Amino acid sequence: MAKTGKKSLLFQPNSINNIEEYIRFAQKKGKSSGLKIRISYTHNSGLSLNVSGPKDKINLFEHQMRAFIDELED
């Protein structure tokens, strides 16, 4: 059985318009992976995703999220 864990991911979006896309993607991937995600946004620190669940799924989620953001901002 995979170990469970928690991880905080911080993203500083280039455009305020992309935040909704980030949130939708995070919710969709989190739900399909069985992760619990708490989302918050502040202008100073950016988008914060607090993810909890199996560590291997958290790491995969982080890589997918970073790839999605890189693709969206290019």
N, C-alpha and C positions, 0 to 999 in steps of 0.2 A: 504494500500500500504506500502511495506517495505521501511524503510529509507535507503538512499544511503550513502555510505561512502567510505573511502580510507584506505588502510592498507599496510604497508611495511613489507614484510617477508624476513628474511635473513637466508640463509642456507650455512653452511660450509661443502662442500662435502669431504668425506674421500679420494676419488679418482677422479682425473681429468677426467677419462673415463666416470664417471656417470653424468657429467654435461649435456651432450646432451640428456640423458634419462630424466633428471629432466625437461629440457626445453620442450621436446616433450610432456611430461605428463601435464605440466602446460598449454601449449597452447591448448591441447585437452580438458582438463577439463574447462579451462576458456571459450573456445568457446562454449562448450555445456551448460555452466551455464549462458552465456550472460554477462560475466565479461570482463572488459578491463584490460589487463595485459601488463606492461612494464617490460622488462627483461634486466638486466645488470649483468656483471660479472667482478670482479677485483680480482686479486690474494690475495690481503690483506684482503678484506672484504668478499669475497665469492660471492655467487649467491644472487642477490637482485631481488625480485619480488614486484613491486608496483601494487597493485590490487585495482580497483575501481568498484563499483556496489552496489547492495543491500547487506546490512550488513549480513543478514542471509546466503546468498550465499557465501559471503567472508569467513565467519566463517567455513562453510562446506568445502569450497575449501582448507582452511588452514589445517583442520583435514585430508582431503584426501591426501594433499601434504605431510604432516608429516608421515602418515601411509605408503605412497609409498616409501619415502626416508628410513624409518626404515626397510622396507622389502627388499629394494634393497641393503642396506649396511650390512645386516646380512649374 
